[in-house]
Amino acid sequence: AQKITQTQPGMFVQEKEAVTLDCTYDTSDQSYGLFWYKQPSSGEMIFLIYQGSYDEQNATEGRYSLNFQKARKSANLVISASQLGDSAMYFCAMREGRRGSARQLTFGSGTQLTVLP
Amino acid sequence: GAVVSQHPSRVICKSGTSVKIECRSLDFQATTMFWYRQFPKQSLMLMATSNEGSKATYEQGVEKDKFLINHASLTLSTLTVTSAHPEDSSFYICSARVTGGAGNEQFFGPGTRLTVL
């Protein structure tokens, strides 16, 4: 079974609007971390936001927020006030195990976001 | 955030030759580095976990004799693609975790685009 599922291969959003990128995950671990990365066409992976499984509040980083719904096993990324520079591939990822675990990240298939002027 | 560099950023080689890709953590020590492979418009697939001073751990289906990994120091890991073939053409990305840190973030290199003719 897929550990990380991103059901939106592509998304379009109007500049200055908000957009939600979906991510669901599957794990039997009680401790895990959820990550979102942005990959522009240049290829580098840019860390955006992190949510720990025991974090009670949703993570926020500037225009990025993570809508963490533990019971539903979803960790959607919300980008507010979209900018043209937000156009990129976005990957959701999970690391199982406790904070600082040496386990590797497992990535979803990605969502290509295009911001329209 | 911490900086991870990769060299070269792009390489074109003839079939049958070997190619070495370097991954360096520039301002931190990394006991563990990860090597990923990414085909166009696809997700990152973990190839192997590189541990300083010990043998790398390869993911299922990755040939360890073809993809040689050496993690000689806390700041350098190398991936050598031996006897490269056109099907090895891909985007290779390394990633490093901070030794002794909280471990929430995993920093990625800018990637190396390999084209085998």
Contacts between the chains, C-beta under 8 A, distances in Angstrom:
chain1	res1	chain2	res2	distance
A	33	B	104	6.4
A	35	B	106	7.5
A	37	B	108	7.6
A	42	B	110	7.4
A	43	B	91	6.0
A	43	B	93	7.5
A	43	B	110	6.5
A	43	B	111	4.2
A	43	B	113	7.3
A	44	B	108	6.6
A	44	B	109	7.8
A	44	B	110	4.6
A	44	B	111	6.5
A	45	B	44	7.6
A	45	B	93	6.5
A	45	B	95	7.5
A	45	B	108	3.7
A	45	B	111	7.9
A	46	B	108	8.0
A	47	B	1	6.7
A	47	B	105	5.7
A	47	B	106	7.4
A	47	B	107	7.2
A	47	B	108	7.8
A	50	B	104	5.0
A	50	B	105	6.9
A	52	B	104	7.5
A	91	B	43	6.6
A	91	B	44	7.1
A	95	B	106	7.8
A	99	B	102	6.3
A	99	B	103	6.1
A	99	B	104	6.8
A	100	B	101	7.3
A	100	B	102	6.0
A	100	B	103	3.3
A	100	B	104	7.9
A	101	B	103	6.6
A	102	B	32	5.8
A	102	B	49	7.9
A	102	B	97	7.5
A	104	B	34	5.7
A	104	B	46	5.3
A	104	B	49	6.0
A	105	B	34	7.5
A	105	B	46	7.6
A	105	B	95	7.6
A	105	B	106	5.9
A	106	B	46	7.7
A	107	B	43	4.7
A	107	B	44	4.8
A	107	B	45	8.0
A	108	B	43	6.4
A	109	B	42	7.3
A	109	B	43	4.9
A	110	B	42	7.7
A	110	B	43	5.5
A	112	B	41	7.8
